[in-house]
Amino acid sequence: MTNQLIPPPGMEPSLPEHLTPDQRLAVWVDLLETGEALLLAGLRLKAGPGGDIREAYRRWWAQQGEDHDRALRRMAENLYRRGLFHGR
């Protein structure tokens, strides 16, 4: 299962079938808030006592953007090398 983005059949996460759309949305929001709390905890740890969390977040977000742009550039270059142009 190493390096797999899609879990094998039977291993995918699931929600109980009886949840209403509002309850499913609440589960999703809770997941987002938990992820944000984990991110902020990591940034607090990195910034240290008395560190500027907002600045740490800005630096993290800028790095995420650079990483994303770099990944898109690599993908485009790879497609170009394979002779795929404009989605064909």
C-alpha positions in Angstrom: 0.0 0.0 0.0 3.1 2.3 0.0 2.8 5.3 -2.2 -0.9 4.6 -3.1 -3.2 7.5 -3.3 -6.3 5.4 -3.7 -6.9 2.7 -1.1 -7.6 -0.8 -2.3 -11.2 -2.0 -2.4 -12.6 -2.5 1.1 -10.1 -0.1 2.7 -11.7 3.2 1.6 -13.0 5.4 4.4 -16.8 5.4 4.7 -19.6 7.2 6.5 -22.6 5.4 8.0 -25.4 5.2 5.5 -28.0 6.6 7.8 -26.4 10.1 8.0 -28.4 13.0 6.6 -26.8 15.4 4.2 -26.5 18.0 7.1 -24.8 15.4 9.2 -22.4 14.4 6.4 -21.6 18.1 6.0 -20.9 18.4 9.7 -18.5 15.4 9.5 -16.7 17.1 6.7 -16.5 20.5 8.5 -15.2 18.7 11.6 -12.5 17.0 9.5 -11.5 20.4 8.0 -11.3 22.0 11.5 -9.3 19.1 12.8 -6.8 19.5 9.9 -6.5 23.2 10.6 -5.9 22.6 14.3 -3.2 20.1 13.5 -1.6 22.6 11.0 -1.7 25.4 13.6 -0.2 23.1 16.3 2.7 22.3 14.0 3.2 25.9 13.1 3.1 26.9 16.8 5.7 24.2 17.5 7.9 25.5 14.6 7.5 29.2 15.6 8.4 28.5 19.2 7.3 30.2 22.3 6.2 33.8 21.6 6.6 33.1 17.8 4.4 34.8 15.3 1.9 32.2 14.2 0.4 34.4 11.4 3.9 34.9 9.9 4.6 31.1 10.2 1.3 30.5 8.4 2.1 33.0 5.6 5.5 31.3 5.1 3.9 27.9 5.0 1.2 29.0 2.6 3.8 30.6 0.3 5.9 27.4 0.3 2.7 25.4 -0.5 2.1 27.7 -3.5 5.7 27.3 -4.7 5.6 23.6 -4.3 2.3 23.4 -6.3 3.6 25.6 -9.1 6.8 23.5 -9.3 4.7 20.3 -9.5 2.5 21.7 -12.3 5.6 22.9 -14.2 7.1 19.4 -13.9 3.8 17.8 -15.1 3.6 20.2 -18.1 7.2 19.5 -19.0 6.7 15.8 -18.7 3.6 16.0 -21.0 5.6 18.1 -23.5 8.4 15.6 -23.5 5.9 12.8 -24.3 4.5 14.8 -27.1 1.2 15.7 -25.6 0.1 19.2 -26.4 -3.0 21.1 -25.4 -4.7 18.1 -23.8 -4.2 15.8 -26.9 
